[in-house]
């Protein structure tokens, strides 16, 4: 067995629960629009934005590879459909997204996350691989990671192999020297093991494993299980 050198992490629902983060960020964004552009607030009801997002994804499924662009363009289109000209709609949407993005990166870690990352960073290269748009610098853990790849930076979301291949290239390791930890059965666990990496299902949000996928060999319920598991591969 090759010595373990690289550990990559998914972020949302792996290092922190994401639903409460997004809910808070969307409310913060809506409150900002209501306070600063009350004439635009009516355009951004939750139902309206969902409808616009659905329409945009139907027109251009590639938006799933860039959630930042999807959210910005959904707000812009909602404003335009409400009567704003394109330049004004774009300006308000970009300003509103900055508010959303700041709040989106105010996360509450799962217990032990920072301690485990600090412990692992002393022994392995750490990388972040995410389909979302979390900002490690804003969150305050960028110093622990050698690299951070996202669907936006790579151009393809997991389970496509591109992000995993980029991680292996950056770390200059072979797949058997790498372990990926994530919450999503298909996008994290199945995709990583298809790429030849050790794959760990981090089920911290109590999901059910889909019956159509082979069950994972490695399954954790708390992050503090990771150092011991990593050591079992470190031979």
One Martini backbone bead per residue (centre of mass of N, CA, C, O) as a GRO file, in nm:
protein
  235
    1UNK     BB    1   0.097   0.036   0.022
    2UNK     BB    2   0.063   0.359  -0.007
    3UNK     BB    3   0.147   0.651   0.108
    4UNK     BB    4  -0.013   0.896   0.261
    5UNK     BB    5  -0.044   1.255   0.136
    6UNK     BB    6  -0.355   1.312   0.058
    7UNK     BB    7  -0.628   1.536   0.162
    8UNK     BB    8  -0.964   1.570   0.065
    9UNK     BB    9  -1.232   1.818   0.076
   10UNK     BB   10  -1.522   1.881   0.127
   11UNK     BB   11  -1.752   2.124   0.259
   12UNK     BB   12  -2.043   2.107   0.238
   13UNK     BB   13  -2.151   1.888   0.486
   14UNK     BB   14  -1.845   1.833   0.609
   15UNK     BB   15  -1.753   2.100   0.787
   16UNK     BB   16  -2.052   2.211   0.742
   17UNK     BB   17  -2.366   2.319   0.763
   18UNK     BB   18  -2.555   2.459   0.489
   19UNK     BB   19  -2.855   2.539   0.516
   20UNK     BB   20  -2.828   2.765   0.735
   21UNK     BB   21  -2.638   2.942   0.571
   22UNK     BB   22  -2.820   3.000   0.324
   23UNK     BB   23  -3.060   3.110   0.474
   24UNK     BB   24  -2.910   3.348   0.602
   25UNK     BB   25  -2.801   3.475   0.338
   26UNK     BB   26  -3.076   3.527   0.202
   27UNK     BB   27  -3.189   3.709   0.424
   28UNK     BB   28  -2.965   3.921   0.419
   29UNK     BB   29  -3.010   3.998   0.125
   30UNK     BB   30  -3.311   4.077   0.141
   31UNK     BB   31  -3.274   4.297   0.357
   32UNK     BB   32  -3.086   4.475   0.189
   33UNK     BB   33  -3.281   4.532  -0.042
   34UNK     BB   34  -3.509   4.654   0.130
   35UNK     BB   35  -3.325   4.891   0.243
   36UNK     BB   36  -3.183   4.991  -0.051
   37UNK     BB   37  -3.427   4.852  -0.261
   38UNK     BB   38  -3.753   4.857  -0.232
   39UNK     BB   39  -3.835   4.846  -0.542
   40UNK     BB   40  -3.691   4.544  -0.567
   41UNK     BB   41  -3.804   4.342  -0.354
   42UNK     BB   42  -4.056   4.221  -0.509
   43UNK     BB   43  -3.866   4.053  -0.715
   44UNK     BB   44  -3.748   3.862  -0.448
   45UNK     BB   45  -3.902   3.627  -0.409
   46UNK     BB   46  -3.866   3.303  -0.355
   47UNK     BB   47  -4.046   3.210  -0.590
   48UNK     BB   48  -3.920   3.382  -0.813
   49UNK     BB   49  -3.629   3.283  -0.798
   50UNK     BB   50  -3.688   2.987  -0.850
   51UNK     BB   51  -3.810   3.030  -1.131
   52UNK     BB   52  -3.562   3.160  -1.260
   53UNK     BB   53  -3.359   2.935  -1.203
   54UNK     BB   54  -3.508   2.716  -1.359
   55UNK     BB   55  -3.496   2.861  -1.633
   56UNK     BB   56  -3.189   2.887  -1.655
   57UNK     BB   57  -3.125   2.579  -1.638
   58UNK     BB   58  -3.284   2.504  -1.891
   59UNK     BB   59  -3.114   2.685  -2.085
   60UNK     BB   60  -2.839   2.636  -1.880
   61UNK     BB   61  -2.690   2.374  -1.724
   62UNK     BB   62  -2.398   2.506  -1.668
   63UNK     BB   63  -2.473   2.659  -1.405
   64UNK     BB   64  -2.383   2.422  -1.210
   65UNK     BB   65  -2.069   2.522  -1.249
   66UNK     BB   66  -2.197   2.827  -1.150
   67UNK     BB   67  -2.345   2.958  -0.875
   68UNK     BB   68  -2.278   3.254  -0.895
   69UNK     BB   69  -2.402   3.314  -1.174
   70UNK     BB   70  -2.683   3.212  -1.109
   71UNK     BB   71  -2.753   3.414  -0.884
   72UNK     BB   72  -2.693   3.676  -1.033
   73UNK     BB   73  -2.881   3.623  -1.286
   74UNK     BB   74  -3.145   3.583  -1.131
   75UNK     BB   75  -3.160   3.863  -1.013
   76UNK     BB   76  -3.137   4.025  -1.273
   77UNK     BB   77  -3.391   3.910  -1.410
   78UNK     BB   78  -3.594   3.984  -1.192
   79UNK     BB   79  -3.550   4.289  -1.220
   80UNK     BB   80  -3.620   4.314  -1.521
   81UNK     BB   81  -3.912   4.191  -1.493
   82UNK     BB   82  -3.975   4.450  -1.292
   83UNK     BB   83  -3.837   4.711  -1.483
   84UNK     BB   84  -3.542   4.708  -1.505
   85UNK     BB   85  -3.265   4.782  -1.630
   86UNK     BB   86  -2.981   4.619  -1.698
   87UNK     BB   87  -2.776   4.795  -1.545
   88UNK     BB   88  -2.934   4.812  -1.276
   89UNK     BB   89  -2.975   4.512  -1.230
   90UNK     BB   90  -2.675   4.440  -1.220
   91UNK     BB   91  -2.586   4.624  -0.987
   92UNK     BB   92  -2.773   4.510  -0.768
   93UNK     BB   93  -2.690   4.213  -0.794
   94UNK     BB   94  -2.390   4.249  -0.722
   95UNK     BB   95  -2.431   4.379  -0.445
   96UNK     BB   96  -2.607   4.151  -0.327
   97UNK     BB   97  -2.399   3.924  -0.356
   98UNK     BB   98  -2.192   4.031  -0.156
   99UNK     BB   99  -2.375   3.993   0.084
  100UNK     BB  100  -2.425   3.695   0.052
  101UNK     BB  101  -2.124   3.596   0.050
  102UNK     BB  102  -2.050   3.686   0.330
  103UNK     BB  103  -2.271   3.513   0.475
  104UNK     BB  104  -2.194   3.234   0.344
  105UNK     BB  105  -1.902   3.255   0.520
  106UNK     BB  106  -2.073   3.213   0.797
  107UNK     BB  107  -1.976   2.952   0.965
  108UNK     BB  108  -2.055   2.635   1.139
  109UNK     BB  109  -1.885   2.406   1.264
  110UNK     BB  110  -1.818   2.114   1.317
  111UNK     BB  111  -1.709   1.930   1.552
  112UNK     BB  112  -1.352   1.961   1.537
  113UNK     BB  113  -1.256   2.074   1.261
  114UNK     BB  114  -1.010   2.255   1.318
  115UNK     BB  115  -0.843   2.051   1.477
  116UNK     BB  116  -0.823   1.835   1.257
  117UNK     BB  117  -0.692   2.009   1.039
  118UNK     BB  118  -0.439   2.081   1.199
  119UNK     BB  119  -0.342   1.794   1.239
  120UNK     BB  120  -0.327   1.708   0.937
  121UNK     BB  121  -0.139   1.944   0.828
  122UNK     BB  122   0.120   1.811   0.976
  123UNK     BB  123   0.110   1.536   0.760
  124UNK     BB  124  -0.058   1.665   0.517
  125UNK     BB  125  -0.204   1.735   0.236
  126UNK     BB  126  -0.450   1.986   0.167
  127UNK     BB  127  -0.776   1.980   0.006
  128UNK     BB  128  -1.031   2.148  -0.189
  129UNK     BB  129  -1.359   2.011  -0.305
  130UNK     BB  130  -1.611   2.206  -0.478
  131UNK     BB  131  -1.939   2.304  -0.597
  132UNK     BB  132  -1.918   2.555  -0.454
  133UNK     BB  133  -1.862   2.914  -0.303
  134UNK     BB  134  -1.660   2.895  -0.099
  135UNK     BB  135  -1.434   3.093   0.123
  136UNK     BB  136  -1.153   3.027   0.296
  137UNK     BB  137  -1.063   3.309   0.376
  138UNK     BB  138  -1.330   3.408   0.505
  139UNK     BB  139  -1.342   3.164   0.705
  140UNK     BB  140  -1.020   3.092   0.807
  141UNK     BB  141  -0.865   2.814   0.640
  142UNK     BB  142  -0.647   2.860   0.408
  143UNK     BB  143  -0.376   2.782   0.569
  144UNK     BB  144  -0.449   2.454   0.557
  145UNK     BB  145  -0.439   2.478   0.238
  146UNK     BB  146  -0.288   2.409  -0.070
  147UNK     BB  147  -0.584   2.389  -0.209
  148UNK     BB  148  -0.868   2.518  -0.424
  149UNK     BB  149  -1.140   2.358  -0.575
  150UNK     BB  150  -1.393   2.428  -0.821
  151UNK     BB  151  -1.635   2.441  -1.048
  152UNK     BB  152  -1.547   2.726  -1.137
  153UNK     BB  153  -1.231   2.680  -1.173
  154UNK     BB  154  -1.261   2.411  -1.358
  155UNK     BB  155  -1.572   2.372  -1.511
  156UNK     BB  156  -1.646   2.116  -1.323
  157UNK     BB  157  -1.845   1.906  -1.158
  158UNK     BB  158  -1.915   1.695  -0.947
  159UNK     BB  159  -1.828   1.373  -1.074
  160UNK     BB  160  -1.626   1.476  -1.233
  161UNK     BB  161  -1.273   1.424  -1.272
  162UNK     BB  162  -1.124   1.705  -1.282
  163UNK     BB  163  -1.079   1.775  -0.976
  164UNK     BB  164  -0.917   1.524  -0.901
  165UNK     BB  165  -0.692   1.559  -1.109
  166UNK     BB  166  -0.595   1.834  -1.003
  167UNK     BB  167  -0.513   1.738  -0.721
  168UNK     BB  168  -0.297   1.530  -0.809
  169UNK     BB  169  -0.122   1.733  -0.958
  170UNK     BB  170  -0.065   1.935  -0.729
  171UNK     BB  171   0.055   1.695  -0.534
  172UNK     BB  172   0.206   1.469  -0.682
  173UNK     BB  173   0.006   1.210  -0.694
  174UNK     BB  174  -0.139   0.917  -0.651
  175UNK     BB  175  -0.440   0.782  -0.581
  176UNK     BB  176  -0.328   0.588  -0.341
  177UNK     BB  177  -0.225   0.876  -0.186
  178UNK     BB  178  -0.542   0.941  -0.165
  179UNK     BB  179  -0.805   1.123   0.019
  180UNK     BB  180  -1.163   1.146   0.023
  181UNK     BB  181  -1.399   1.379   0.181
  182UNK     BB  182  -1.763   1.327   0.190
  183UNK     BB  183  -2.127   1.349   0.168
  184UNK     BB  184  -2.158   1.258  -0.129
  185UNK     BB  185  -2.213   0.967  -0.282
  186UNK     BB  186  -2.147   1.056  -0.582
  187UNK     BB  187  -1.957   1.324  -0.585
  188UNK     BB  188  -1.753   1.186  -0.378
  189UNK     BB  189  -1.731   0.878  -0.331
  190UNK     BB  190  -1.766   0.751  -0.612
  191UNK     BB  191  -1.575   0.942  -0.767
  192UNK     BB  192  -1.314   0.884  -0.609
  193UNK     BB  193  -1.305   0.572  -0.652
  194UNK     BB  194  -1.303   0.591  -0.964
  195UNK     BB  195  -1.011   0.747  -0.935
  196UNK     BB  196  -0.851   0.569  -0.695
  197UNK     BB  197  -0.938   0.670  -0.430
  198UNK     BB  198  -0.987   0.721  -0.121
  199UNK     BB  199  -1.314   0.683   0.040
  200UNK     BB  200  -1.518   0.906   0.248
  201UNK     BB  201  -1.808   0.902   0.441
  202UNK     BB  202  -1.959   1.203   0.559
  203UNK     BB  203  -2.230   1.152   0.794
  204UNK     BB  204  -2.340   1.446   0.955
  205UNK     BB  205  -2.665   1.462   0.823
  206UNK     BB  206  -2.826   1.200   0.797
  207UNK     BB  207  -2.811   1.010   0.554
  208UNK     BB  208  -2.895   0.814   0.282
  209UNK     BB  209  -2.801   0.547   0.107
  210UNK     BB  210  -2.801   0.464  -0.210
  211UNK     BB  211  -2.898   0.167  -0.362
  212UNK     BB  212  -2.731   0.205  -0.646
  213UNK     BB  213  -2.484   0.210  -0.457
  214UNK     BB  214  -2.203   0.125  -0.335
  215UNK     BB  215  -2.096   0.081  -0.043
  216UNK     BB  216  -1.890   0.209   0.179
  217UNK     BB  217  -1.597   0.133   0.349
  218UNK     BB  218  -1.597   0.440   0.456
  219UNK     BB  219  -1.744   0.568   0.772
  220UNK     BB  220  -1.847   0.878   0.915
  221UNK     BB  221  -1.986   1.083   1.203
  222UNK     BB  222  -1.703   1.217   1.274
  223UNK     BB  223  -1.414   1.405   1.243
  224UNK     BB  224  -1.233   1.256   1.471
  225UNK     BB  225  -1.191   0.991   1.282
  226UNK     BB  226  -0.973   1.067   1.066
  227UNK     BB  227  -0.684   1.023   1.175
  228UNK     BB  228  -0.712   0.715   1.216
  229UNK     BB  229  -0.784   0.648   0.925
  230UNK     BB  230  -0.534   0.767   0.792
  231UNK     BB  231  -0.331   0.581   0.941
  232UNK     BB  232  -0.432   0.314   0.797
  233UNK     BB  233  -0.298   0.426   0.513
  234UNK     BB  234  -0.004   0.496   0.647
  235UNK     BB  235   0.207   0.254   0.475
   0.00000   0.00000   0.00000
